[in-house]
Amino acid sequence: MANPEQSEKLRSGQGFVAALDQSGGSTPKALGLYGLTPAAWNTEAEMYGLIHEMRSRIIKSPAFTGDKVLGAILFERTMDGEIDGIPTAQYLWENRGVVPFLKVDKGLADDQGGVQLMKPMPELDALLARASAKGIFGTKMRSVINAAAQPGIRSVVAQQFEVGQQILGHGLIPIIEPEVTISIADKAAAEDILRDELAAALDRLSTDVQVMLKLTLPETENHYQSLVDHPRVMRVVALSGGYSRKEANRRLSLNKGVIASFSRALTEGLSAGQSDADFDATLARTIDEICAASIAG
């Protein structure tokens, strides 16, 4: 059963959700943007150690508190790690007032019919049980839409909600994330189809449950307003999707009721070589800007 205090924070809090969930494939890129090249590690374990240090530095920064950061999405290894000897999810909630989420998908299948479904997750029940025991509030799972093809988009939404039901069964709140690729020519048409498919799937949910949605910032402002207002939706959050922080914030501010869940746009400008004072000041400015854009929407 979801923590009522955490649920209320997600429903009504003034702030955003930080995405700190880079996985194996995206970790080298994230470290590169942080100023660490592959020469900085010799093994995969060392690489993951460096990304955990980066995430810990962000989480422990004075600006990273529940006043503006409502939640944080973690990679499985981050959940299994500790910050100052305290399990990460526990540290987030008890020390920072930030609601912990977990990325649970295992990556994307190859493109078929203009979409990329999630790879199978045969060990999901065991992971969800472990996450629940560690104090995780909810989960995130990502699919990708590369074309305005209704059969493909319908299959993405169906898979997302099927897995979402499995997650709800463990008392966790799923973040449904069907990402629309920002560079496709028919992005607006894809967003029309996606909105309608999501609405239909939400209408089929039991009246006593809620999910969250994580969506690409749309071409038309307030395009997802009907989903923001849907009684089965706890909150709609937006991914930055490759937009610069400035452009992501601009688009976000045009969408009422949608808050940020940025990854690259959150860590933009942070580097391993910065002094703690410079790092904290840069992160504080970033958090202020993203929070302001989230509230403006």
Secondary structure, DSSP 8 states (H G I E B T S, - for coil): ---HHHHHHHHH-SSEEEEE---TTTHHHHHHHTT--GGG-SSHHHHHHHHHHHHHHHHHSTT-STTTEEEEEE-HHHHHSEETTEEHHHHIIIII--EEEEE----B---BTTEE-B---TTHHHHHHHHHHTT--EEEEEEEE-S--HHHHHHHHHHHHHHHHHHHTTT-EEEEEEEE-TT-TTHHHHHHHHHHHHHHHHHTS-TT--EEEEEE--SSTTTTHHHHT-TTEEEEEEE-TT--HHHHHHHHHTSTTEEE--SHHHHTT--TTS-HHHHHHHHHHHHHHHHHHHHH-
